[in-house]
C-alpha cells in the first residue's frame, strides 16, 4: 500500500507539472497572439550583410490596436563583449514613432558590426517595451556588389566568376534602395548600373555616387543601345566617355565568339584597356581615389549574356577596378569577414583621447579681483568697521573669519568656472582630394564628465554616422561600457549613467565640405618633387610629406601659402622593421628611440600626432591599402564638427589631420627608383586567402596566376629603358613551402608587345627581375607581368625600376 501511495503521489505530481507547463505555454501563446504590434526585420541588402560597414536594418511595424506614440530602438552590442572578451561599446539607434491604428510604417537605419552578433529591435512607450524582435545577420559576404538594372538577373554571372576565389554577394537594388550617402555606399565593393534610368535618382543619390567614387569606390557602367537611359542622370565628370550614338560590331575579334554587338560610340576621356580597332570596348577613368569603368556595350544584351566568355571578362573587370581600390580592405586587409569599422580603428586612439591637459586657471582679472577684495576686507574695511565699533580687539576673530570666507569664495569661484566643465578631446582625419571640395571625414571624440548623470551631446552639420568607442587600456573606467543612445533624426547622442571623471567616446563619420588643398608630384632626376598649396582659409600649424619610407617636414602653411618637397623614393615594407614615419613625432610611445615620459603640451601633441600617423595605413574610405604614392598630411587646431554637451560648448582640445594622397604625374629623365610605380593587380586566376598577409601581400590557396600592370606617366618624348621589376617579400621567396621539403617554383612571364604574347622571364623574389625591351611598350613604358605556380604561393610588393631617357 505504501508503494501504491508513493506511485499515486508521483503520478499526481507529474500531472500537475504538465498542467502547469501547458497553462504557461497557453498563456504565452495567447499573449503573443494578443499583441497588436507586429514587427518584421530585414538586415543588409536583400539579406547580404557585410561586417565592418554601415549596413541597413529595415523595420516594418504593423499596429493592429489603437494609435500609439513611442520610440523605435535598434540596439547593436559590441563584438568584444558579445564574444566573451573585454567590454565594448553598445549603441542604441532610436527614432520617435507615431502609428495610427491599422497602419503599417517602414523604417530604415544603418548600423555597423565587427562580428555577427544579435541586433535587438524594440518598440517602447514610456520606457517600457511593448514589442520586440531579435535578429542575427546570417548571410555574411566578403565582397558586395550593388546592381541597378531593370533586368532582374543582371550581372548575376559575376558571382559565378568568383574573382580571386571569392563569391561576391549580388544585391539588386531599386532606386529607393540606393542610399543617399557616399559613406553608406562604401559597403559596396562595386556599384554597377546597366539598362537603368538614372534620371529617376534623386539629387542626393547622384551626389552620393560621385562622393563614393571620388573617395575610393568602384563604379561599372553598361551602355550599348541603352546608353541614354543609363547615363542621363549621371554627372558628366564621372563618365569615361562622351557618348554620341551607337553602332553594330559584326564579329569583334577582341570578344571571340560574339556576334552582332551593339556598342556606344563617342569620344573617350579615359583609358581604353580593351578595344576593337579604334572602337573602345572597356574604358576606365580614375576619379580621385576611385575608378569608373564604362563598357560600351550592354551587359544584358543577348550577344554578351549568351557568350561563353562573359564570366572571364567580368572577372577581369572586377579585379581591375576593385582589387586595388574598394575591395583591397577585404583581399589584403586584416580582421574578420569584412572591413575595419571606425569603432575598431578608434581603439587605437583611446590613449590619445584620454590624454587630456589640465584645465587652465581662471581668468587673471577674476583672480586679481578676489585678491583685491580680500586685501580690502582684511585691511581698510576691517579696521574702519572695528574702529567705528570701538572693538579693535575683535580683529583676532574677524581676520581669520574673513580669510575663511575668502577661501570659500575662491573655491566656489573655481567650481563655478572650472569645476563643472565638461572636457572634450577631438581627433579628426580629413581625407581630401585635389580638385574636390568634399571629403571623407572621420572624427574621434572623448567626453570627460565632471559629475554623475546623463549627458546630451549634439553634433551639428550634415548627416553623420555615429558609433561607440571603448578600449581595454582606457584609464577612465566606464561601468556602462561605452553605452550611447543615438537619435537618428537629429544626430543627438545621449550618454546615460556617466560617472564623475569617466571618459566615454564616439566615432563620427561623414562626407562633407572640407579645406581645399592643391598639390602635385612628379619625378625629376630620380627624386620625387612637388608643391603643396593651401587653397583654403584654414591655418595649418605643421605638415609633412611621406612617400614609402621617406618623409619631409613642411612646417606651417598659412592660407594661400605654398611649400615644396623633394624626396628620395623608397618603398615601405611593414615586415622590415618600424617605418620611418614613426620617428617624425618622437614621444614616450614612439619606437625610434623611446622618449622620456612628459606631461608637457608638446609631448601630448607629439603623442596624438604619432597615434594618428600609426592609423593612416589602416584607415580611410577604402580600408587597408599599401601605397607608395606621396601622402601630404597637414595639422590644424580647427575643429570640423560642432559639438555641444547639455546645450553648451565644452572645453575642447582639437587636433585635426588633413590627408591628401598624390598620384605621381609625369616622370622626367633620370633614374626611376623602386616604389614610384607600384604594380596594380589586373587579373587573378587563383583562389586567394582572405587576409593572407600584411597589406599588399596576396597569398594563393593553390595553383594559379596573378597578373600585374605597371603604367608609368612618362614625360612627353621620354623613353623607359633598362627596365626591371623590384620585388620585396617579407617571406624571402615568392613560393611557400609545399607538402614536401622543397619550395614551390614560381614562373614569371612578361607581355611581349611586339609578338602580342606572354614570354618567359627569370623571376627573382626578393630582388630584381630583368624585363626585355620587347616587353616594354615603347610609346608609354607600360609593362605587364604574370606570376604563376602549380601550388600555393605568395606575392610580394612589386614596383617598376629603370632609366628614363
HELIX and SHEET records of a PDB file:
HELIX    1   1 UNK A    2  UNK A   34  1                                  33    
HELIX    2   2 UNK A   79  UNK A   82  1                                   4    
HELIX    3   3 UNK A  157  UNK A  161  1                                   5    
HELIX    4   4 UNK A  163  UNK A  165  5                                   3    
HELIX    5   5 UNK A  175  UNK A  177  5                                   3    
HELIX    6   6 UNK A  182  UNK A  185  1                                   4    
HELIX    7   7 UNK A  198  UNK A  200  5                                   3    
HELIX    8   8 UNK A  203  UNK A  215  1                                  13    
HELIX    9   9 UNK A  224  UNK A  226  5                                   3    
HELIX   10  10 UNK A  227  UNK A  231  1                                   5    
HELIX   11  11 UNK A  236  UNK A  238  5                                   3    
HELIX   12  12 UNK A  253  UNK A  255  5                                   3    
HELIX   13  13 UNK A  302  UNK A  305  1                                   4    
HELIX   14  14 UNK A  310  UNK A  322  1                                  13    
HELIX   15  15 UNK A  328  UNK A  331  1                                   4    
HELIX   16  16 UNK A  342  UNK A  346  1                                   5    
HELIX   17  17 UNK A  347  UNK A  349  5                                   3    
HELIX   18  18 UNK A  350  UNK A  353  1                                   4    
HELIX   19  19 UNK A  364  UNK A  376  1                                  13    
HELIX   20  20 UNK A  377  UNK A  381  3                                   5    
HELIX   21  21 UNK A  382  UNK A  389  1                                   8    
HELIX   22  22 UNK A  392  UNK A  394  5                                   3    
HELIX   23  23 UNK A  395  UNK A  414  1                                  20    
HELIX   24  24 UNK A  415  UNK A  419  3                                   5    
HELIX   25  25 UNK A  580  UNK A  583  5                                   4    
HELIX   26  26 UNK A  601  UNK A  615  1                                  15    
HELIX   27  27 UNK A  616  UNK A  618  5                                   3    
HELIX   28  28 UNK A  773  UNK A  775  5                                   3    
SHEET    1   A 3 UNK A  37  UNK A  43  0                                        
SHEET    2   A 3 UNK A  55  UNK A  63 -1                                        
SHEET    3   A 3 UNK A 104  UNK A 111 -1                                        
SHEET    1   B 8 UNK A 128  UNK A 135  0                                        
SHEET    2   B 8 UNK A 119  UNK A 125 -1                                        
SHEET    3   B 8 UNK A  68  UNK A  77 -1                                        
SHEET    4   B 8 UNK A  90  UNK A  99 -1                                        
SHEET    5   B 8 UNK A 484  UNK A 487  1                                        
SHEET    6   B 8 UNK A 492  UNK A 498 -1                                        
SHEET    7   B 8 UNK A 453  UNK A 460 -1                                        
SHEET    8   B 8 UNK A 642  UNK A 645 -1                                        
SHEET    1   C 7 UNK A 169  UNK A 173  0                                        
SHEET    2   C 7 UNK A 144  UNK A 148  1                                        
SHEET    3   C 7 UNK A 190  UNK A 194  1                                        
SHEET    4   C 7 UNK A 218  UNK A 222  1                                        
SHEET    5   C 7 UNK A 290  UNK A 295  1                                        
SHEET    6   C 7 UNK A 279  UNK A 287 -1                                        
SHEET    7   C 7 UNK A 271  UNK A 276 -1                                        
SHEET    1   D 2 UNK A 241  UNK A 249  0                                        
SHEET    2   D 2 UNK A 261  UNK A 268 -1                                        
SHEET    1   E 8 UNK A 465  UNK A 469  0                                        
SHEET    2   E 8 UNK A 503  UNK A 513 -1                                        
SHEET    3   E 8 UNK A 436  UNK A 448 -1                                        
SHEET    4   E 8 UNK A 423  UNK A 433 -1                                        
SHEET    5   E 8 UNK A 651  UNK A 661  1                                        
SHEET    6   E 8 UNK A 631  UNK A 636 -1                                        
SHEET    7   E 8 UNK A 542  UNK A 547 -1                                        
SHEET    8   E 8 UNK A 550  UNK A 553 -1                                        
SHEET    1   F 3 UNK A 517  UNK A 524  0                                        
SHEET    2   F 3 UNK A 527  UNK A 534 -1                                        
SHEET    3   F 3 UNK A 562  UNK A 568 -1                                        
SHEET    1   G 4 UNK A 670  UNK A 678  0                                        
SHEET    2   G 4 UNK A 797  UNK A 804 -1                                        
SHEET    3   G 4 UNK A 720  UNK A 728 -1                                        
SHEET    4   G 4 UNK A 767  UNK A 770 -1                                        
SHEET    1   H 5 UNK A 680  UNK A 685  0                                        
SHEET    2   H 5 UNK A 704  UNK A 710 -1                                        
SHEET    3   H 5 UNK A 783  UNK A 789 -1                                        
SHEET    4   H 5 UNK A 747  UNK A 752 -1                                        
SHEET    5   H 5 UNK A 757  UNK A 761 -1                                        
END                                                                             
